[in-house]
Amino acid sequence: MKIRVKVAEKKQQDFELKGEYIRLDDLLKNVGVVNTGGHAKIIIQDGEVKVNGEICTMRGKKLRSGDTAEFERVIYNVK
């Protein structure tokens, strides 16, 4: 007997950068993933966020145009 597992596709969302960069925790607040910096800190330090495809635990990570952040199967494209 074969078991088939259907994996949900990842969604993509663009984020328009207003300056040279945005910090990872600020990005998560701006896109509405979290309401507070404290919540952002927890999910980042728990390894739940990927930056450019790799787990990132630095909440102050600077994201620039062309970078991506992923949380809960949503990819945020920094433009």
ZAZA-325286 format. One line per 8 residues: number of its first residue (from 1); their letters; for each residue x, y, z of C-alpha. Coordinates in nm, 2 decimals, always signed. Layout:
NUM	a	X Y Z ~ ...
***
This chain:
1	mkirvkva	+0.00 +0.00 +0.00 ~ +0.13 +0.34 -0.10 ~ +0.06 +0.65 +0.11 ~ +0.05 +0.98 -0.08 ~ +0.12 +1.30 +0.10 ~ +0.02 +1.62 -0.06 ~ +0.25 +1.91 +0.04 ~ +0.10 +2.26 +0.03
9	ekkqqdfe	+0.26 +2.49 -0.21 ~ +0.45 +2.79 -0.07 ~ +0.29 +3.13 -0.12 ~ +0.49 +3.43 -0.24 ~ +0.45 +3.79 -0.12 ~ +0.65 +4.09 -0.23 ~ +0.77 +4.35 +0.02 ~ +0.86 +4.69 -0.11
17	lkgeyirl	+1.18 +4.82 +0.06 ~ +1.17 +5.19 +0.16 ~ +1.53 +5.23 +0.25 ~ +1.86 +5.05 +0.20 ~ +1.77 +4.75 +0.42 ~ +1.52 +4.63 +0.67 ~ +1.59 +4.42 +0.98 ~ +1.44 +4.07 +0.98
25	ddllknvg	+1.23 +4.13 +1.29 ~ +1.09 +4.46 +1.14 ~ +1.00 +4.28 +0.82 ~ +0.80 +4.02 +1.01 ~ +0.62 +4.30 +1.19 ~ +0.55 +4.50 +0.87 ~ +0.40 +4.20 +0.68 ~ +0.18 +4.12 +0.98
33	vvntggha	+0.33 +3.78 +1.08 ~ +0.38 +3.91 +1.44 ~ +0.24 +4.20 +1.64 ~ +0.55 +4.27 +1.86 ~ +0.92 +4.26 +1.84 ~ +0.92 +4.02 +2.13 ~ +0.72 +3.77 +1.94 ~ +0.95 +3.81 +1.63
41	kiiiqdge	+1.25 +3.75 +1.86 ~ +1.10 +3.42 +1.98 ~ +1.01 +3.27 +1.64 ~ +1.35 +3.38 +1.49 ~ +1.55 +3.24 +1.78 ~ +1.35 +2.91 +1.76 ~ +1.47 +2.87 +1.41 ~ +1.13 +2.91 +1.25
49	vkvngeic	+1.24 +3.17 +0.99 ~ +1.46 +3.12 +0.68 ~ +1.65 +3.39 +0.50 ~ +1.75 +3.31 +0.15 ~ +1.66 +2.95 +0.20 ~ +1.86 +2.89 +0.52 ~ +1.75 +2.90 +0.89 ~ +1.84 +3.24 +1.04
57	tmrgkklr	+1.85 +3.30 +1.42 ~ +1.97 +3.66 +1.40 ~ +1.67 +3.89 +1.45 ~ +1.88 +4.20 +1.34 ~ +1.97 +4.04 +1.01 ~ +1.97 +4.31 +0.74 ~ +1.76 +4.22 +0.44 ~ +1.83 +4.41 +0.12
65	sgdtaefe	+1.67 +4.41 -0.22 ~ +1.68 +4.05 -0.37 ~ +1.67 +3.88 -0.03 ~ +1.39 +3.65 +0.08 ~ +1.25 +3.55 +0.42 ~ +1.03 +3.25 +0.48 ~ +0.79 +3.18 +0.76 ~ +0.50 +2.92 +0.77
73	rviynvk	+0.52 +2.84 +0.40 ~ +0.51 +3.20 +0.29 ~ +0.81 +3.35 +0.11 ~ +0.85 +3.73 +0.14 ~ +1.05 +3.87 -0.15 ~ +1.23 +4.20 -0.06 ~ +1.22 +4.43 -0.36
***
